[in-house]
Structure formats: C-alpha cells, structure tokens
Amino acid sequence: MTHPVTALGVRARDYGFRHSGRKDPAISHINLDIAPGERVLLVGPSGAGKSTLLAALGGVLGSSAEDGEHTGTLQAGSPGEVGMVLQDPEAQTIYTRVGDDVAFGCENRGIPADEIWPRVRHGLDVVGLEVPLWHNTAELSGGQKQRLALAGVIAMGAGLILLDEPTANLDPEGAVEVVKAVVDAVNDSGATLVVVEHRLELWVEHVDRMIVLGHGGRIVADGPPQEILDSHGEQLATQGVWVPEQRPSMLEATTAASSATQADNVRDAAVWTEQLQCGWDAQTPTASPRTVSIPLGQTTAITGANGVGKTTFALTIAGLLQPLSGTMGVHESIAQGLAGRPHDWSSTQLAKRISYVFQDPEAQFVASTVRDELLITAAAVSDSVPARGSLRRKRTADVPQHLHERADELLERLGLSHLAQANPFSLSGGQKRRLSVATALVASPSLVLLDEPTFGQDRNTFFELLELIKQLNGAGVTVAAITHDPTFVSHVADHHIELGA
C-alpha cells in the first residue's frame, strides 16, 4: 500500500537555540540545506544537541522566553507535514486505544475518513506491532510504544520524517525490523528522512548523508557516510560515536567473566522467585509465572523480546508492584531486618535498600535543578535529615556534607557537573538517563534495578556507566539491568536471565 507524499526540504541559516537558564547554547551557528527526499543520519556525542536540532526541525522546540531563545532562521515545513518519533515514545502516546493513536496524525491532516483505517492497519503492519486496534496503549512495552509512534508517522504520510533513536528500546531483531520498516516506508512515499542515532551500523548503508554535531552544538562534518567515516572515523570514536568496526579502546578493561554464574541456592541470591506471577492488576498478568534467582553482589542482565513483561517483572521484585501470586524472597543483607516482601515495606525503607531507574527518566524527576534532584533523594533516605511540617518533608538544606560530596562525585563521574544548575527536563536523552542512574545511586542502596540503563549513551558515557556498575559490584551492591544491548550483556553481566512470554 503506497502513499506518495510531497517531500519537504530543510533550510537553516546561522540557527541556534539556548535553553532558558542555561549559559551555553544547545545548538549554534547551524547552516544547513537538506533536499526533498534526502536521507540524513545525524550523529555526535551525547549532549551535542542532536535531539534539540531534531525538535527544532519538527516545530516542537519551545518558542517562548520561558523555554529558550532562538537565533537565526529555520524552515522545515508546517507541523502537519512533519512526522516525528521522539526519544521518549511515552510522551507522544495520546489515546488509550492503539488504533485511535495511530489515526490521530491522519485526522489532524484532514485525510478522508474512508482512507484513515486502511492507513492505520498499513502502518501497524509495516512496523510489526501485532496487537488489536482496541488494545490499551498503557499496556504496551516501551519498545512497542516506539513502534506505535512510528506507525502513526507512516500512516499520516509525512513529507519529512524525523526519528530520534527509534531503535533504542528494541531488541536486536526488532531493531533490524524497524529500520527495514522505515526504509520501506521512505522508499514507498519518497519522504525526506532525518535520523538521530549513536550506533551507526544499522543506518549507515541506508542514508545518503551524514551530519556530525560536535560539543557546543555546531556542525563539524557533513557529507557522504563513507567519506565521513574514512576522514573522521577515529575522531568520532574518540568523541563517543559508535563507529562501525572501531573497537572501543576501553573494552578489555571492562570485560566481564565469559561465563555467567548462577546462584547455587536461595542463600546466595539477592532476590529469588518461585512461580511469581506479575501484572499491573489481577486481571492483566503480563506473562506466565517465573522462577528465577539473581545472584548477590553481581550484575545480572535481564533480556527478552519486547512485550514479554521484563519491566513488570523488575518493578515487582523492586517492590513497586504487588505480586499477583507466587513466592519471592530477599537476602538478609538487603532486607536488613525487615520481614515480608519489598512491596510490604514503607517507601523510605524501600528507598534505603532498593533503587529503581525507570525506562522513562523523566518519570522520576521532581526538582528544578540537576544537583537538587540528587539531594532530594539523599534527604529522603537520610536518618540525619529531620522531617519538617505536617507533610513530614525533608529539606535539601539539611542534607549533611558527606551526601553533598556523594552527589558531586556522581555528577562528575557521569559527566553532568557542568549541568548541575540546569533544569533536568532540559537535558538530552542520554544526560537524563545518566541523571536518573545518579539519583538511584546517591542513596547507596544494596540492590539497584535499571531499566535500559545505556539508552541514549554515546560510547564514552556507555563505558563510564559500565565502569561505575563494576565498582558497585566491587562494593557489594547487586545490580540487575533490563537491556537489549548485546555489548552490555557480553561485557558487564556476570549472570543472564532470558525472559520468554
């Protein structure tokens, strides 16, 4: 089913954008022409401004003084002609039913009613989202929501398709399928395509052009992909871009044991389950009951296809969802004298023992600055910070010096010190992910659960996270991470759990 469109071009002249309250611009002095129908891969280190530029092209970058300041000029068509898949697909899920959500863009464009539902079904088929049209969008996994957003863009027949790391939450097989879906859709429609990615191997053979943003948000290279890789490949790898066939220099230092270890019995397990049934409620279990053990003091990778219930399982063992049935236990070194399951503990008791990093980093941000984000968590779990007022709140001003030092250490380790006073919501996707990891670690928990911890990371920040996780293991902290990243599994995980449906 083909839907030819009018491809849109892009023209920028000395364009820049500075977030409100930030000293340095996110992007600056962008001079750019993209021809209608061209396919462009936009790359660069984490924080270079790739997502900001893509948002500007999509017309969704704030325009008021409160949001930030634009300079120069940028032309990229009207919002109704541009289809964009955001780095966080949750942020663009609008309706409660899958079919309605995919149809939304078509309706906005005024497409005739008799054309909309064939387009909706075509979009879902192309991206491989095999659920009924009436399926609840809240019950989709993160990877399925990425497919949902892409289906909407394909269905609406956009003349300019903008994709911000569209394969980041997908399993390897799903990532290949989605890239093929995008390429097929662009071939069918003739639309212009701009893709932001850290890992180039999936896209480099499918694009005409590669544009590289450097630190400071400026274009540092622009040309045919192979020419850019030949002339700038080593430099890009040093800056953090995942360049094909460039072996990471720090790989040997962070390689984990080649064979995974299994807890011999429950006494060696940080968490163990027997026929544990998980779900959002008693009516909607996400998968069959599971019997697993997570070894104490090691890193466990939890993998599986999109939609098999990895996040629901992790939320349950973290105490954030109530088990529907079955048994689970926690090692005494984590429980520290508490009885029952984690779900039965108070929020303060839980936060001192188990930290969780959500798939969507913004779901756990509560402060107006990056540094306060860490200090609020530190205050909440510190026994030395008094609770004040009828709501029993704790103030960051009362946080002891050693926790200030811990927060600053984490910001430095994760490359966020220069953003300490920035609003967390103004950070790039990769920076938000690192901040969410930092907030989980500032409480010094015994068990850390991470949902896609390497999402949005360039090569340098990826290995910094890996080294930090290895140090946590060395200090006796147990780490379990949901991941689709084979590099994470092969070079960090001591233990591997593959979840099926």
C-alpha positions in Angstrom: 0.0 0.0 0.0 1.7 3.2 -1.2 1.0 6.7 -0.1 3.1 9.1 -2.2 3.8 12.4 -0.4 5.3 15.8 -1.1 8.8 15.5 0.3 9.9 18.5 2.3 13.3 20.2 2.4 15.1 21.9 5.2 16.9 25.2 5.2 18.8 26.8 8.2 20.9 29.9 8.3 23.0 30.7 11.4 20.3 29.0 13.5 20.8 28.4 17.2 18.9 27.7 20.4 19.7 28.3 24.0 17.5 26.7 26.8 16.2 29.2 29.4 18.6 29.4 32.3 21.5 27.7 30.5 24.8 29.5 29.9 25.8 27.7 26.7 23.6 27.2 23.6 22.3 23.7 22.9 23.0 24.3 19.2 24.6 27.2 17.5 25.5 28.6 14.0 23.7 25.8 12.1 23.9 26.4 8.4 22.1 23.5 6.6 20.3 22.6 3.4 18.5 19.2 3.1 17.0 18.5 -0.2 13.5 17.0 -0.5 13.7 13.2 -0.5 17.2 13.1 1.0 18.1 10.6 3.8 20.3 12.0 6.6 21.9 10.4 9.6 22.6 13.0 12.4 25.3 11.8 14.8 27.5 13.2 17.6 28.4 12.7 21.2 25.8 12.7 24.0 24.8 16.3 24.7 25.9 17.7 21.4 22.4 19.0 20.6 21.1 16.3 18.2 17.7 15.9 19.8 17.4 19.7 20.1 18.0 20.2 16.4 15.6 17.5 15.5 13.0 19.1 17.8 13.6 22.4 16.0 13.0 20.7 12.6 9.8 19.2 14.0 8.5 22.5 15.3 8.2 21.3 18.9 11.1 23.3 20.4 9.8 25.9 22.9 9.3 29.3 21.4 8.6 31.4 24.4 11.2 33.3 26.5 10.4 30.8 29.3 11.5 27.8 27.2 14.6 29.4 25.5 15.9 31.7 22.9 16.1 31.1 19.1 18.6 32.8 16.8 18.9 32.8 13.0 16.3 31.2 10.7 15.0 27.7 10.2 12.5 26.4 7.6 11.2 22.9 7.6 7.5 22.8 6.6 4.4 23.1 8.8 3.9 20.7 11.8 1.1 18.9 9.9 3.5 17.9 7.2 6.2 16.7 9.6 6.1 13.3 11.4 8.4 12.9 14.4 9.2 9.9 16.7 10.5 11.4 19.9 13.3 9.9 22.0 10.6 9.1 24.6 7.7 7.5 22.8 5.6 7.7 26.0 5.5 11.5 25.6 3.6 11.2 22.3 1.1 8.4 23.2 -2.2 10.3 23.2 -5.1 7.9 23.1 -5.9 4.8 25.2 -6.5 2.6 22.1 -3.8 1.6 19.6 -5.9 2.3 16.5 -7.1 5.7 17.7 -3.5 6.7 18.5 -2.2 5.8 15.0 -5.2 7.5 13.4 -4.5 10.8 15.3 -2.0 12.2 12.8 -4.2 11.3 9.8 -7.2 13.1 11.4 -5.0 16.2 12.1 -4.0 16.3 8.4 -7.7 16.1 7.3 -7.3 12.8 5.5 -10.7 11.5 4.3 -12.3 9.2 6.8 -12.5 6.2 4.4 -8.7 6.3 3.9 -7.8 6.6 7.6 -8.3 3.0 8.8 -6.6 1.3 5.9 -3.7 3.6 6.6 -3.7 2.7 10.3 -3.6 -1.0 9.5 -0.9 -0.5 7.0 1.2 1.5 9.5 0.9 -1.2 12.1 1.7 -3.9 9.6 4.8 -2.1 8.4 6.3 -1.7 11.9 5.3 -5.2 13.1 3.1 -4.1 16.0 0.8 -7.2 16.1 -1.9 -6.1 18.6 -5.7 -5.4 18.1 -6.8 -1.9 17.2 -8.6 -1.7 20.5 -5.5 -2.8 22.6 -4.8 -0.4 25.5 -1.7 1.7 24.8 -0.9 1.8 28.5 -0.3 -2.0 28.4 2.4 -1.7 25.6 6.1 -2.0 26.5 8.5 0.8 25.7 9.6 -0.8 22.5 6.1 -1.4 21.4 5.3 2.3 22.0 8.2 3.2 19.7 6.6 1.0 17.0 3.3 2.7 17.7 4.7 6.2 17.3 6.4 5.1 14.0 3.2 3.6 12.8 1.4 6.9 13.2 4.1 8.7 11.2 3.9 6.2 8.4 0.1 6.3 8.4 -0.2 10.1 8.2 2.1 10.3 5.1 4.5 12.9 6.4 6.7 14.7 3.9 9.5 15.0 6.5 10.1 12.0 8.9 12.2 12.8 12.0 13.4 9.9 14.1 15.2 10.3 17.5 16.9 7.0 18.3 14.0 4.9 17.0 15.6 1.5 17.9 16.9 2.4 21.4 14.3 0.4 23.3 14.1 -2.5 20.8 15.6 -6.0 21.0 18.2 -6.6 18.2 15.8 -8.5 16.0 13.1 -5.8 16.4 15.7 -3.0 15.7 16.5 -4.6 12.3 12.8 -4.9 11.6 12.1 -1.3 12.4 14.9 0.0 10.3 13.6 -2.0 7.4 10.1 -0.7 8.0 11.4 2.9 7.9 13.4 2.3 4.8 10.5 0.6 3.1 8.2 3.5 4.1 10.5 6.1 2.7 11.0 4.2 -0.5 7.2 4.0 -0.9 6.5 7.6 -0.1 9.6 9.5 -1.2 9.6 11.4 2.1 12.7 13.2 3.5 14.3 11.3 6.4 16.4 12.6 9.3 17.5 10.0 11.9 19.4 10.6 15.1 21.5 7.6 16.3 24.5 6.8 18.4 25.1 3.4 16.8 25.7 3.8 13.1 25.8 0.3 11.8 22.0 -0.1 11.5 21.6 3.1 9.3 24.8 3.9 7.5 24.0 1.9 4.4 20.5 3.3 4.1 21.3 7.1 4.1 22.7 9.5 1.6 24.4 11.8 4.0 25.9 12.0 7.5 25.9 15.2 9.5 28.1 15.3 12.7 27.4 17.7 15.6 30.3 18.4 18.0 30.3 19.6 21.5 28.8 23.1 21.5 26.1 22.1 19.1 28.0 23.0 15.8 28.2 21.1 12.6 31.8 19.7 12.4 31.4 17.4 9.4 28.8 16.9 6.6 29.0 14.6 3.6 28.5 11.0 2.2 28.6 8.5 5.1 31.7 6.5 3.9 33.7 9.7 3.3 32.8 10.9 6.8 33.8 7.6 8.3 37.1 7.5 6.3 38.1 11.0 7.2 36.6 11.4 10.7 36.0 7.8 12.0 38.8 7.7 14.6 38.0 11.2 15.9 34.3 10.4 16.1 35.0 7.2 18.0 37.2 9.2 20.5 34.3 11.6 20.9 32.0 8.8 21.8 30.2 7.9 18.5 29.7 4.2 17.9 31.6 3.9 14.7 31.3 0.6 12.8 34.5 -1.6 13.1 36.1 0.8 15.6 36.9 -1.4 18.6 36.4 0.5 21.8 39.8 1.2 23.5 38.4 0.5 27.0 36.8 -2.8 26.0 39.4 -5.1 27.6 39.3 -3.2 30.9 35.6 -3.6 31.3 35.1 -7.2 30.0 33.2 -9.3 32.5 33.6 -13.1 33.0 32.9 -15.0 29.8 30.6 -17.5 31.5 27.6 -16.4 33.6 27.3 -17.6 37.1 24.1 -18.8 38.8 23.3 -18.6 42.5 23.7 -22.2 43.8 20.7 -21.8 46.1 18.5 -19.1 47.5 21.0 -18.3 50.2 23.3 -17.0 47.5 20.6 -15.0 45.8 19.9 -11.3 46.3 16.3 -11.9 45.1 14.7 -15.2 44.3 11.2 -16.0 43.0 9.2 -19.2 42.7 6.2 -19.2 40.3 6.0 -15.5 40.7 3.0 -14.1 38.7 3.4 -10.4 37.8 1.0 -7.9 36.3 -0.4 -4.4 36.6 -3.5 -5.8 38.3 -5.1 -9.2 39.0 -7.0 -9.1 35.6 -3.9 -8.5 33.4 -1.0 -10.8 34.2 1.9 -9.9 31.8 3.3 -13.4 31.3 3.4 -16.9 32.8 4.8 -17.4 36.3 8.5 -17.1 36.7 11.1 -18.9 38.9 14.4 -17.1 38.9 17.3 -16.1 41.2 19.5 -13.0 41.0 23.0 -13.7 42.4 24.1 -11.5 45.3 26.8 -8.9 44.6 26.9 -9.4 40.9 25.4 -7.8 37.7 22.5 -9.7 36.1 21.3 -8.8 32.6 17.5 -9.4 32.0 16.7 -9.7 28.3 13.8 -10.8 26.2 11.7 -9.7 23.3 9.6 -6.5 23.5 6.3 -7.1 25.4 7.3 -10.2 27.4 7.0 -8.4 30.7 10.5 -7.5 31.6 9.7 -4.1 33.2 6.7 -5.5 35.1 8.9 -8.3 36.5 11.6 -5.8 37.6 9.0 -3.4 39.1 7.6 -6.3 41.1 10.9 -7.6 42.6 11.7 -3.9 43.3 8.6 -3.6 45.5 6.9 -1.1 43.2 4.2 -3.5 42.1 2.4 -6.1 44.2 2.9 -9.8 43.1 -0.2 -11.4 41.9 0.7 -14.8 43.2 3.8 -17.0 43.9 6.7 -16.6 46.3 9.7 -14.2 46.4 12.4 -13.6 48.9 15.2 -11.1 49.5 18.6 -11.7 51.0 19.1 -10.6 54.6 21.9 -8.2 53.6 19.3 -6.3 51.6 16.3 -6.7 53.9 18.4 -5.6 56.9 16.0 -7.0 59.4 12.7 -6.2 57.6 10.2 -9.0 57.1 7.9 -9.7 54.2 8.3 -8.8 50.5 9.6 -5.5 49.3 6.1 -4.4 48.4 5.2 -4.6 52.1 7.9 -2.1 53.1 7.4 1.6 53.5 8.7 3.9 50.8 11.6 5.1 53.0 12.6 1.6 54.0 12.5 0.6 50.3 14.5 3.5 49.1 17.3 2.8 51.5 17.6 -0.8 50.3 16.5 -0.9 46.6 16.8 1.7 43.9 15.0 1.6 40.6 15.8 3.5 37.4 12.7 3.8 35.2 12.7 3.3 31.5 11.5 6.9 31.2 14.0 9.0 33.1 11.5 11.9 33.4 9.2 9.8 35.4 11.4 10.2 38.5 12.4 13.9 38.2 11.0 16.2 40.9 13.5 19.0 41.3 14.2 22.2 39.3 18.0 21.6 39.1 20.1 18.6 38.4 22.0 18.9 41.7 18.8 19.2 43.7 17.5 16.1 42.1 20.2 14.1 43.8 20.0 16.0 47.1 16.2 15.4 47.4 16.8 11.7 47.1 19.7 11.9 49.6 17.5 13.8 52.1 14.6 11.4 51.7 16.7 8.4 52.8 19.0 10.1 55.3 18.2 9.4 59.0 20.2 12.6 59.9 17.8 14.9 58.0 14.8 15.8 60.1 11.3 15.7 58.7 9.6 19.0 59.0 6.0 20.2 58.9 2.7 18.4 58.7 3.7 16.7 55.4 6.9 15.4 57.0 9.0 16.7 54.2 12.8 16.8 54.3 14.8 19.8 53.1 17.9 19.6 50.9 19.3 22.4 53.0 19.6 19.9 55.9 21.5 17.3 53.9 24.8 16.5 55.6 28.1 17.4 53.9 29.1 13.8 53.1 25.9 13.4 50.9 26.7 16.7 49.1 30.1 15.3 48.3 28.5 12.0 47.2 26.1 13.9 44.8 29.0 15.9 43.4 31.1 12.8 42.9 28.3 11.1 40.9 27.8 14.2 38.8 31.5 14.3 38.0 31.7 10.6 37.2 28.7 10.7 34.9 29.7 13.9 33.0 27.0 16.1 34.5 28.9 18.6 36.7 28.6 21.4 34.1 24.8 20.9 34.2 24.4 21.0 38.0 22.2 24.1 37.9 20.3 23.1 34.7 16.6 22.0 34.7 16.6 18.2 34.4 13.9 18.4 31.7 16.2 20.5 29.5 18.9 17.7 29.3 19.4 15.5 26.3 18.0 12.0 26.5 21.4 10.5 27.3 22.0 13.0 30.0 18.6 12.4 31.5 19.4 8.7 31.7 22.7 9.3 33.5 21.0 11.6 35.9 18.3 9.0 36.7 21.1 6.5 37.4 22.8 9.0 39.7 19.6 9.6 41.7 19.4 5.8 42.2 22.9 5.5 43.4 23.1 8.6 45.7 21.1 6.6 48.4 23.8 3.9 48.4 21.3 1.0 48.1 22.1 -2.7 48.4 20.2 -3.6 45.2 19.9 -1.4 42.0 17.5 -2.3 39.2 18.0 -0.5 35.9 15.5 -0.4 33.0 17.6 0.2 29.8 20.5 1.9 31.5 22.5 2.5 28.3 19.7 4.1 26.4 20.8 7.3 24.6 24.5 6.9 25.6 27.5 7.6 23.3 30.4 5.2 23.5 32.3 7.2 26.2 29.4 7.6 28.6 28.4 4.0 27.9 31.7 2.7 29.3 31.7 5.2 32.1 28.3 3.7 33.2 29.8 0.2 32.8 32.8 1.0 35.0 30.5 2.5 37.6 28.4 -0.7 37.7 31.6 -2.8 38.1 32.6 -0.6 41.0 29.2 -1.1 42.6 29.6 -4.8 42.4 33.1 -4.4 44.0 31.4 -2.6 46.9 28.9 -5.5 47.3 26.0 -3.9 45.5 23.8 -6.2 43.4 22.8 -4.8 40.0 20.0 -6.2 37.7 19.5 -4.4 34.4 16.9 -4.9 31.7 18.7 -4.4 28.4 18.5 -5.1 24.7 22.2 -4.2 24.3 24.4 -7.2 23.5 27.5 -5.2 24.4 26.2 -4.7 27.9 25.3 -8.3 28.2 28.7 -9.6 27.0 31.0 -7.1 28.8 29.2 -6.4 32.1 26.8 -9.2 33.0 28.0 -12.0 35.3 24.6 -13.6 35.0 22.0 -13.6 32.2 18.2 -14.2 32.5 16.3 -14.5 29.3 12.6 -14.0 29.8 10.0 -15.5 27.5 6.3 -14.8 27.1 
